[in-house]
Structure formats: structure tokens, C-alpha cells
Amino acid sequence: MIRTICHQTFRLGHMRGAVAVTARFAEGPKEAALRSTLQELVKNKAVACGEIWSAASQDELVASEEERLRGGDRRIDACLMIETLRAHDAEQVARRRQSQLIGYFAK
């Protein structure tokens, strides 16, 4: 199980989509690279919006009883979310960006 409370740090676009594509990062990515990626993606009319989410500090969180019973959750450091208007568009975005996102944004 991966559960993380995050803060939205950046958003582009004015709509909400029907399907979301997400990329999670175990280590903090270069935010400038993520912003550049979102700026490119929102030019596509099929992309409703894009957001960057950063994990809340562990100091801000208290583990729930449920999490303690499970033995703890894995956490992420950041997430890139792209919302599209159709499932087909989300699949295309995921395919095109998968190789770029794997390892490219790691510090």
C-alpha cells in the first residue's frame, strides 16, 4: 500500500478531466522539469489540466490506527498528475511519457 498526504504545488489548466494519468516519485523530482512537461502537455486540447503534488512533511502527519495495524504504508515524495478528457487520450499520454518519466526527473 502506498499512501501519502500531499500538497498541490503547481497546477496548469482550467478544467477537470475524466481520466487521470499519474507518475509517482520515490525521490523528489526536479520541479522545473515537471513544470516544463506540464506546459508542453496542456497545449494538447485533450489534456484538461496537470498538477504537481509534493508530500507533506512526516512531522505534519500522525499514523492512523489502521496504518499501525497494517505495519505502515510506503510513501512517495511527489506525484505528477495529468487529467485528460477521454481514456484513449490518457493512454496516449502515458505511453509517450513513460520512458521520459522513468528516471529522467530524479535528482
N, C-alpha and C positions, 0 to 999 in steps of 0.2 A: 504494500500500500504506500502510495506517495501522497502526502497531504502537506500543504504549505499555505500559510496565510501570507498574502502578498499585497503590495501597494501598487496601484497603477501609476507608472512614472511618465508615460508618454502615450498619446493617442492621436491618430490621424483618421479622418473620415467623419461623416456626419450621420451615417445610417447604422443600423444594426443589420446583420446578415442572418441567414437561415442556417448556415453550416460554418463551423469554426475549424481552422487548422491551427494546431499548436506545436510549438517546439519548446521543449524544456531543457534547461541548462543546469547541470550539477555545480558548475563553477561560473561565477559572474562573467557574462559575455561583454564585449566591448559595446557599450550602448550606442556609440556613434555609428558603428556598423549596422546595428539593428535599426536605428532611425533611418539610415540610408536605404536599407532594404524596404522598410515600410513606405518611404517616399516613392520608391520605384513601383511598388505593388499597387498603391492606391490610384495610380494612373490608369489601371485596368478598370473598366466600368463594371466588371463582375465582382470587384472587391468593394465591400461596403465600408470596412474600416480595419484598422490594425492597431494593436496595443502592445506595449511593453510593460511587464509586471516584474517587480523586484520583491524578493522575500522579505518579510518583516523580520526584524532582529529577534533572535531567540530570547533576548531579555524581555521582549514585549509579550511573550507567549507563556501560557501555563498549560501543561499537558492535561488533557481531559482524562477522566477515569477510564473511558473506553480505550483511549490510546495506551494508557498504562497497562490495562488488561491484555491488550494485543502485543505488548512488548515494544511499543514505539513505532513510529512511522518514519519512512525515508522522507527526505526533504529535497527541494530544488532551491537553487539560488535565484533563478529568473525564468521568465516564460515570454515567448513571443506568440501573440495570438492574431490570426488573420481571419476575419469573417467575410464570407462570400455569400452571394445571393442564391446560388444553386450548388448541389452536391457535386455535379460534374466540374464546376469551376474550382471547388475546394480540392478535388482530386488532382487537377492540373497544377494548381499552386503547390501542393505537397510534392508532387513528382519533380517539378522544376527546382524547388528549393531544397529538397532533401540533401543532395550532395553538398550544396553550398553551406548549409547549416551545420552539418556534421563536422565538428572540429574547427570550422572556419572562425567562429566568433570566440573561441576560448582564449583566455588571457595568455 
